[in-house]
């Protein structure tokens, strides 16, 4: 895959020529999106809708809460010709739209102009599931009358039918786009109508007992081949921002994702971009700062590229926790992680694990990261991984193989975990040019793993673990390395 250069590259102070060459060089590997991905283009508009509401300090006034734009936006999406866009534009000082759930149509783009915000309604009833047999009144509540889904039991009671529809659904469609320099704001911070709590407060209340709760996701795509998110800004989702499944071909390019927008608010379980059971996915030139995994690759993913992105608050570049149907052929190239809890994170356990293989992480800069590398079969539903076996039982064993981590620098110390489940399921990792400044031997943890050292080696000291360390068979010595030394100078820039 050849990825076209993008102006954010130079804006971040990177050498764009080097970045492009690295991406082109990586085309020799299988661990990436197999498509020819270039910068998306915004289509012409089939219809322009003018804003009728005005937000103040990025908030909708209480008196406007019932003035929904749902019907006129949905009507425009239904009538728009494939290959064109429904454009939301400012007018006469108005800059806001307020909507309940929307459904995208094949070939149609939702285009949100600069200065315009599409806000999600805080009326839980508007999001109520319409599936057959759904129990009414669940959206905006915590499940009652059934045992909680106690982690990590592999068998759980059948979930109650019903709950919340997504804010934007992209289901059984092709070539849908969500584009523009405007904002989609899910208002997860806002009190649900008729309740004394917000969507985020409900999520936190359900956490101690791992209870099931019902909240909309911002964008959910199922069987949505050719989906494109381009230049859009996503704020304050009530739950996951972008969830993509069963899709061949998904591109997120130049996405700006910030949650919560008011610092200090608690935005639990607000993952950034979560692809699963899909193939040929590229996330490029994007900026993600949120309340959970920045990117979380769910089970069943193959051939994905994560190129030239910036992560801030969040749980890092993650795979898991479900990997039971496998994850494979991933390329992460040109990532900066600034204050994430984890850097490179692969998480699962024996109730939900499977084969994870052919992963390549390279040219990554970190600072303020608690766990720069965490490759774990010990997942216990926590923000960061424990370093020892929690003694769960199950037959879905995590198995991590053919993982290469190259040119990775963390400028601050943190803990590293590289672990397999047992000797029959050893984790196999190659480290080449991996450095965690200030790390001590006591901060390096691991069991049932084999680490191969490339010509550039690592400063990680595995002497306090039972990890087997060998030299990688690269055919190249350190002195033969022709490329310049990797550096993080100028890589840490403010969120955009």
N, C-alpha and C positions, 0 to 999 in steps of 0.2 A: 504494500500500500504506500503510495506517495502522498504525503500531506502537504497541501499548498501553504506557503508562508503566510503569516498573519501579522498585522501591525502591532498587536499586543506583545509580540515577541520582542521587538525593539523597545517598546514602551517599558518593558520590565528590565531593560538593560542587558538583554541576552545577545549573544552573537548569533543572529538569525541564520547566517550561512552554516555555522556549525550545527545548529539544531536541525536544519533541513538535511544536512548530510547525514547526521545520525539517524534521522527517520528513514532516509533512503537506504542507508546501510542495513537497517534492520529489516528491509524487505526480504532479505535472504532467509530470515527466520520465519517459522510458521506461527510464532506466538504473537498474533496480532489480527486485526480486522483484515479480511482478504479483499475488501472493496477498494476502488480508487476514490478516495475521499478528498473533496476540495471544498473551499469555503462556500456555504450555501448562498443562494440569491433570494431576495424577497420578491414574490410575484406581484403582479398588478392586482389592484383591488376590484372586486366585483361589486362591492357595496361599502359605503362609508357611513358609520354610525357616529353621531355627535354626542358627546358627553352631556348629560342633563343634571349631574350632581357635581358638587364642589367639595373636595376634601380640604381640611384645614389641619396642618401639622400631621399629614398622612393619616388622618382619621375621618371617618364618616360621622356626621352629626346624628344624634339619637332620633331627631325628628325625620330623618331621611331613611331610617332603617327599613321601612315598608315600601320604599320606592324602587322596586326591583326592576332591573333591565333584563332579566332572564329571558322573557318571551321574545323580545325584539332581537336579542343576540342569537338565540336559538333559531328563530325564523330566518335570519340572514344566513346562518350556517347551513340550514336545510336547503336554501334556494341557490346558494352560491355555486357557480360552475367550477368543476374540478380544474385545478391548475391556477386558481385565483384565490384572493384573500378577502376576508371580512375585516375591515379596518376600523378600529376604535380610535377616534380622534378627539382632541380638545375643541371646545367651541364656546365663545363668549365668556371666557373666564372659567368655564366648567372643565373639570379635569378627571372626573371619576365615574366609574360604572359600578353597580352593585348587583350581584347575581347569585342565584342558587346554582345547582348542578347544570353543566352544559355537556352536550355530546357532539363530538367532532364527526365530520363526514369525509368520505374518501376524496383525496385530492385537494381538500380545502385547508387553507391556512388562516389561523386567527392572528391578526397583525395588530399589535398594541403600540400606538405612537409614543414617542418621547414625551414625557410630561403627563401621561395618562396612567392611572392605576385602575385595574380591575380588582375590586374587593369581593371576597366571599361573604355571603350572608352568614349571620350568626344564629339563624333560626334552624335548629336541629331538625325540625319537622320537614323543612325543605329538602333535606338530604336523605330522608327515609328510604330504605331499600324498597324496590318494587318487585323483587323476585317472588315467584310463586311460593306461598307458604311462609312468607316472612312474618315474623312477630312484630307487630307495630309498636312504636314508641321506644325502640332501643337506642336510636341515634342520640348521642349526647348523654348516655348513661353508662354505669358500670354494671356488668352482668350480675344478676342475683338469682337465687333459687337453684343453683347448680354448683358443684364443687369447682373451686378455682383450678386453672390449668397449672398444677404444681410442677415447677421445673425440677428435674429434667425427665420426668416419667415419659417413656416412649408411647404409652397408650393413654389417651385422654378421652373424656366424654365427647360425644359428637357435639360440635358447636351449635349454638342456637342459630336458626336461620334468621337472617335479617341484619340490620345495622344501618350503616351510612353508605350512600353512594359517594364517589369521588366528586370533587369540585369540577374537574374536567376529565371526561371519559373518552378514550380513543380505543374503541373496541371493534374488532373485525373490520378494519379499514386499511387503506394503503395510502402512502404518500401524504400524510397529514403534516402540517407545520404549525408551530407556535413561535412567533417571531416578533421582532421589534425592539425598540429601546425603551419601552414602557415597563410597567411593573404588574405582576400578579401577587396580591396580598391575601393570604388565607385567614388572617386575623385570629391566629391561635391564642393570642393574649386576651381576647375579648370575652366577656361574660356571655354564655349561651343564653338566648332569650328564655326567660322563665326559670333560669337556674341562678344559683348564687356562686357559681364557679365558671372558670374559663375552660376551654378545651385542654389547655396545657395543665391546669390545676387538676382536672379530672384524671389525666394521664399519671401525674405524680401520685395522686391519691390511690390509684390502683396498683402502684408498684410494690408495696411491701408484701402483699400476698400473691403477686403476679396474677392479679385478676384480669379477666378480659374486659375491655372497655370499647366503646363504639364511637369512632371519630372518622371524619372524612380524610382521605389523602388528597393532595392537591392535584396531581396529574397521574392517572393510571392508564397504561396502554397494554392491551392484550391483543395479540395477533394484529400488529400494527406495522407491517413491513414498510420501510422507507420513512419512518418518523424522523422529523427534524425539529430540534429546538435551537433557535439561532438568536443570539444577542439579547434574549429576554432576561429580565430580572425577576427573581422569585423571592418573596418575603413571607415569613411568619406562617408557614403551613401549620395546620392543626396536627399533622402527623407526617408521614413521609412526603417529601416534595415530589419526586418523580419515581414511579414504579413501572418497570417495563418487563413484560413476560411474553413468551411465545412469539417473538418478533425476530425476523431476519432483516437486519439493516436499521440501525438507530444511530443518529448523529446528534450530539449536543456540542455546539460550537459557540464559544463566547458567552456562555451562560454566567450570570452573576447571581449568586444565591447567598442571602444574608438572613439568618434567623437565630436569635431574635434581633429585630432592628433596634430595640431599646436594650442597651447593655445591662446585664444584671438580672434580666428576667429569666425564668426557668422554662426552657422549651424542650422538655423531655421527648425523646423518640421522634425527632424531626430529621431523619436521614436525608441526605442530599439527593443522590442519584443511585437507584437500586435496580440494576438489570438482573434478570434471572431467566433460565430456560430459553435463552435467546442466543443468536450468533451474529457476528459481524456488527460490532458496536464500537463507536469511537466517541470519546469524551475529550475535547480539545480546547485549549486556550480559555479555560473557564476558572472562575473564582468562587470558592465554596467555603462558607463560614456558618456553621449550624450546630444544633444541639445533639447530634449523634454521629453515626458514621458519615464522613464526607462523601465517600463512595462505598457502597456495600454490594459486592457481587454475590448474588444468591445462587442457589444450586442450579446446575444445568447450563451454565454459561460456557461458551467456547468462542474463540477468536474475537478478542476485545483489545482495543488500544486506548490507553489513557496518556495523552500527549500534551506536554507543556501547560500544566495547570498549577494553580496556587490554592492550597488549603490553609485554613486558619483554625478557629475553634472547631472542635469535632473529634471524632474518634479515629480519623486517619483513612488510609487506603486499605479497605478491608475486603476479605473474602469470608463468607459464612454469615451466620453460624451454620445454616443448613448447607451441606455439601453432599447429600446422600446420592444424588444422581450425577455427581461429578462436576468439576470445573477445570478448564484446560485452555492452553494457548492464549496467554495474557501477556501484553507488553505494556509496561509503565515506563515512560521515558520523559525526562524533563519535568519532574515534580518538585515543588517547594512546599514544605509543611512547616508552618510557623505556629507553635503553641497547640498542636493537636495532642491528644492523650497518647495515641499510638502513631507510628509511622507506617511501616509495612506490617500488616496484621492479617493472619490467617487463623480463623477461630472455628472450632467445632468440638464435638465430643462423641462418645460411643452411642448416643441416642439419635444422632443426625449426621454422622460423618460419611465420607466416601472418598473416591480417588480425586486428588487435586494434583495436576502435573503440567509441565511445560509452561512455567511462568518466568518472565524476565523483567527484573526491576533495574533501571539504570539511570544515572545522571540525576540523582535525587539529593536535595538539600533539606536539612531539618535543623530546628532549634526549639528549645523548650518542650521537647517531646519526652514524655515519661517513659514510654516503651518504644524505642526506635525500631526494633524488630521483635515481633511476637508471633511465632509460628507454634500454635498450641492445639493439642487435642484435649485440653482441660477446660473448655469453655463452661462457665457457670452463670451466664447471663449478667455478668458484671462489666463495668466500663473498661477495665483492663484485666489482663489474664493473671491468674494465680500461677505459681511456678511448680506446683506439685499436683500429682494425680488426685482428683477429688473422689475417686473410687465409685464412679457411676457404673451401672451395668447396662449392657446393650450390645447389639451385634452389628451396628453401623459404625465400623471402625474408621476413623480418619487415616488417610494414607497420602502423604505428601512427598512427591518425587519431582526431580528435574526442575529445581528452583534455582535460578541464577540471580544474584544480587551484586551489582557491579557499579562502581563509581557512586558510592553513597557516603555522604558526610553529614554527621550530626555535630553541630558546634557546641552542644551542651551535653553533659552526661545523662544517661538514663539506663534502665535495665533492659537486657536482651534475653529473650527466651527462644530456644530452638529445640523442639521436643517432638518425639514420636510416641506412639501409644505403647508399643512393645517391640521386641527384637524382630518380629515378623512384619512389623509396620514401622520401619525406621524412616524417619524424615531425612531426605537427601538434599543438601543445599550446597551451592558453590558461592564462595565469597571472593570478590576480586576488587580491591580498592575500596574496602568498607572501613570507615573510621568513625568512632564515637569519641569525641574529645572528652578527656577527663574520666572515662569509665574505669572502674576498678574491677579486679577479678571477681569480687563478691557480687557484682552486678551482672555477671554472665551466668545464665542458668540453662540447663538442658539435660535431657535423657533420651536414650534410644534415637540418636541422630548421628549422621555422618556429614561432616563439613569438609568440602574440598576447597583448597586454597588456590586461587588463580595467581598469575604472575605479580599482581599488585597487592596481594595479600590482605591482611586486616590487622587492626590493633586489638581485637577481641582476644582475651586470654581464657581459653577453655580448660585450663588445668584443674579448676575446681569442679568440673563436671565429668560425667562419663561419656561425653561426646567423643566420637572417633574423628581425628583430624588427619587428612591425607592431602597430598599435592594433586591438584587437578591436572589432567592430561590434556594440556592445551597446545603443546608443541611450541610455546612461545615463552621466552624468559622475560623477566622484568626489563632487562636492558634492551630487549628487542621491541618493546612497545613503542610504536611510531607516533602515537597521538600525544598531544600535550596533557599535562596533569590536570585532572578535574578540579575545579574550584567553585566555591559558593560565593565568591565576591560579587556583590551587587544583586544577588538573587532574592534577598528578603526585602520586599517592597510592600507598601500598604495595600489593604484590600481595595479592590476597584469594583 
